[in-house]
Amino acid sequence: MVQCDKSKCCCQRAALLISGIIFTFVAVCHLWRVFSGQVIMLGDNAIPNWVSIVGIVVASIMAILNFCALKCPKCKAANPNCSSS
């Protein structure tokens, strides 16, 4: 079994938190685009709203997985004193 030192666990937990926040932000931006009716152009082509709906789903799932990984009992047991918990 691999042992985990405190600094490595805290860095991993910080990375999970930051990426979870970023994915949440991306999902909110896609949600805003869908409800505001904002048109995004790529060259002469308008990007359809279903692309943002897929973006909402994917980014939300990724954010949820990141936040769930933060609450993983195995991670907490490996490093109960990590300040980012």
N, C-alpha and C positions, 0 to 999 in steps of 0.2 A: 504494500500500500504506500502511495506517495504522500509524504508529509508536506504540508503547506505552511510557509512562513508568513508572518503577520503582514509584511510589506507587500508581498505578492497578492495575498487575498484582498487587502484594502485597495490595491490598484485595480484588481479585477472588478471589485464591487463598484469602485468609482467609474470605471469604464462602462459597466452595465447601466449605472444611473445616468451618465451623460448620454449614452446612446438611446436610452429609453426616453429621455427628455427630447432629444432631437427627433426621434420617430413620432413622438406626440405632436411636436410642432409641425412636422410635415403633414400629419393627418389633419390637423386643424387648418392648415393652409389649403389643403384639398377640399375640406368641408366648406371653407369660406368661398372658394371658387365655385363650387356647385350651387350654393345658396345665393351668391351675389350675381350669378349669371355672367361673370367675367369671362371674356373671350381671350384665349391665348393663341397667338399666331406663331407658326413656325414656317418662315418663308411666306408663301401665299396660302398655306393651309391652316385652317382653324382646328385646334385640337378639340375633339368632342368631349362632352362632359363625362361619358362613361370611363374615360381614362382617369379622371379624378376620382370617380367612384371606386375603381380598382385601387387607386393610390390610397384612398381612405382605408379600405379593407386591409391591404398589405401593411401599410404603416401602422395601423392600429394593432394588428396581430403582432408585429415586431415589437412594438412598445410594450404590449401586455407580456410577451415572453421575456423581455428584458426585466420588467418589474417583478415578474414571478421568479425569475432566477435570483433576484436580490433577496427574496424571502425564502429561498431554498434552505430547508433545515440542515442539509449537509454543509452548506457554506457557513451558516451560523455556528454549527458545532465545530468546524475546523478552526474558526477564529471568533470566539465570543466577544473579544475585547476590541474588535475593529470599530473605529470611531465613525465610519460612514454607514453603520447599520441603522 
